[in-house]
Amino acid sequence: MTKFCAASTAAATAVLIATAPRPAPSQEVVLVPVDVKAVAQGYRTSELTGEEVLNDAKEEIGEIDDFVIGGDTEAPDIFAVLEVGGFLGLGGYLVAVPIESLGLDDPSGEIVLKGATQEALKELPEFEYGS
């Protein structure tokens, strides 16, 4: 066997080893049982999107544009993205607020962001969707 042939064989073997499929690292999947009846009593984001948001003075301050789950995989935060000051989806200013700040359980059935005004929300950093 020539040096070229031995080197070619060694290189080909190295490429095959490097590109060979490897078993995935062991991942433990933990399934947690939930009370499905309690979950069914919750809020569906698909039904909340587009709903108007009021302050505690019952003034319209915006509407729900979307929901975003934060990137922390240990304890992800959920944010409501509100469109403030727009009309029919045009000219609005987007802000993100923690979902906990929205009063979804208001007895009136309305979504309330206590203490907020359009002016105060426009003072928050503008939210932009990542790519």
Buried (B, 14 or more C-beta within 10 A) or exposed (E): EEEEEEEEEEEEEEEEEEEEEEEEEEEEEEEEEEEEEEEEEEEEEEEBBEEEBBBEEEEEBBBBBBBBEEEEEEEEEEBBBBBBEBEEEEEBBBBBBEBEEBBBEEEEEBBBBEEBBBEBBBEBEEBEEEE
